[in-house]
Amino acid sequence: MGVRIGVLTSGGDAPGMNAAVRAVVRSGIVAGAEVFGIFEGWQGAVDGGDFIRPLSWDDVSGINSQGGTVIGTARCAAFRTVEGRRTAVAHLVRHGIDRLVVIGGDGSLTGTDALRAEWPEHLSALREVGTITGAQAEQHARLVIAGVVGSIDNDMVGTDMTIGTDSALHRITEAIDAIASTAASHQRSFIVEVMGRHCGYLALMSAIAGGADYVLIPENPPEERWHEHMAGVLRASREAGRRSSIVVVAEGAADRDGNPITAEDVRRIFADEMGEDARVTILGHVQRGGTPSAYDRWMASMLGHAAVDEVLRGDREPQVVGVRANRPHLMPLMDAVAATRDVAGLIAEGNYEEAMAARGHSFRQMYKAFRRLSEARAREADPSASPRRIGVMHVGGLAPGMNPAAKAVIRLGVDRGHTMVGIQGGFPGLIAGDLRTMTWGDVEGWSSAGGAYLGTQRAIPGEEDLYALARSIETHRLDGIIIIGGFQSYRALTMLHAERKRFPSLGIPMVVLPASIDNNLPGVQMAVGADTALNVAVEAVDRVKLSAAATQRAFVIEVMGRRCGFLALATGVAAGAERVYLQEDGLTIARLKEDVDAMVAAFASGQDRWLAIRNEEASAFYTTDLLTRMFEAEGRGAFSVRGLVLGHVQQGGTPSPFDRINGVRLASQVMDWMTGQLAAGEATHTFATPDGMRSVRDLDDLVDWDVRRPKEQWWMVLRPVLEALGSRPTA
Ligand code: ADP
């Protein structure tokens, strides 16, 4: 008998768990192991029988797009007892399973580790009573485990995200968008309660994404007399022109004395302090449900793949496979669980500072950014802060999320006392003098808006335009420029920097905030807009796959990205494609021949779908149309092939929660930097990254200008994942 891996989902379900299960099953099979599903969480291990059964390649096909978990989950009281765990051991050993990937929350991981620690004792006891044989006990002397965190709360310490959180944010943000539109129509206020007993992640991030006015989270209870503060913030934003207010409350919110703050409490404050009849919406289980977001699919696939590696090597203490900087990040399982449980303890003790610290740097940073943004108002210019005139514009292709980023930049700038100047239509607009002052109220409603109200233009100035450009900067007395844009912005910045000696008015601080659906920008893993485009592409592929129900069909689907394969590869992993064609790899007839052979073999062995994602510039010769026809010819009638170019829908989405949050985070950094430059009388040219601004002079090291992309592309970590999950072994 070869190596057998068990996979189970346990505790609360979370969208994206299926992608992890699929990745475990397929990576296991590709590595030569057999993978068994343990159905209904630990209950299935305790009950045995049909609850433990092999999962084949096809058993997990098409499950990425489904919410919940197809292998079921449960909370199992029996597993909390030694006897229950002993029974589970007997069932696992009889099936020859001594490696487990467990996808669940901290409870499930704790239980798994208990099982691992007791395993040898259980073996001897079971052997003594004859439940298992001596040979079985020797063959499976130890249990190797790996944990993958599935939890919509994002409450595990040590990992950037947990599976399901991003999907839950999608659900909440959709709900807040819907509520915001009716709220504004009736000039009515809403209180939205979201999940999170000990963790305010969902509340804080959805408040930012939804453009809410106030947020209450467990880790950082509001100060004494907080209701006066809240009422003050809400009143001020009404006076500034907002037609309604939205307050987001985490279900575990409490005051500094530990008394719960409920949505109902907040409603009463609206009534008492503002004389307003606010409405309460408790989102409840809709937050857990629905289609997994693109991120939850590709991230969970990557983690499931890494977890199989981990249980197959099995040479160290048990690990949790988490994610940091978009790569798998392993940490000792019990340390992670202990640190996570500590946070609840810290909150209970009133040690809020440490509770916030445990959530990590970027959580605190986002909390500050939210406070600043929600309390931002038009202020009297403070002479010591050197208020100035700052231009804001977009350059390059449209990226969903440009509007929320521009809104944050403008409001934060106004709050600093600056005069914010909207430049309509990029560089051509600047040259033509199409500029206007933007007020706090002008950007109301931009949080959820796709498109770019300031307009965007790909054109950047040529040599011959520099004089007019420099004149316009002078005429409009711009003291700084913020460009929210894509690759062309970096080119333009480089050029303006080079020309600053000849045209002194270019010697003002300038910064690029990265926004591009192509995700081909230096210094950032995710440019604003890329996540939305990815979600649009994945959703479209889901539909295309459904359109072919009950037929044998291959698809060649072309996605955008210019010469950067991010969109193609991430769509391929998230949507479950067999092949991805990237410009980075090039396309040859030899490779196509291999793929055609694999495709024909897959259909012959009963597969009914084959999906290839092609980057729009993968090859100048092997076009989407040509691939489609070539595959169809080689199918010889055994299956049909359809080609599809997704096109501009990818630029057209409502910005995803992540793109909005990412835009706000970068905007807040950019405005801090700009204000600092002006106060210090400096005038550098930089581009924004999550770790701060970098000088334009670094660009040559980072960028391959000919192919218009960064020299290093982090997302290539997904390539082995796609290769494993898309390569059905032939009989
Ligand atoms: P989550 O995994 O989402 O945190 P729970 O805490 O409810 O959810 O745990 C899910 C299941 O994991 C429990 O029903 C139980 O079967 C098992 N489990 C949790 N904690 C333990 C423990 N301390 N010992 C043994 N099993 C546990």
Residues whose N, C-alpha, C, O or C-beta is under 5 A from the ligand:
A	BS01	ADP	S10 G11 G12 W42 A74 R75 C76 A77 F79 R80 G104 G105 D106 G107 S108 L109 T110 G111 A114
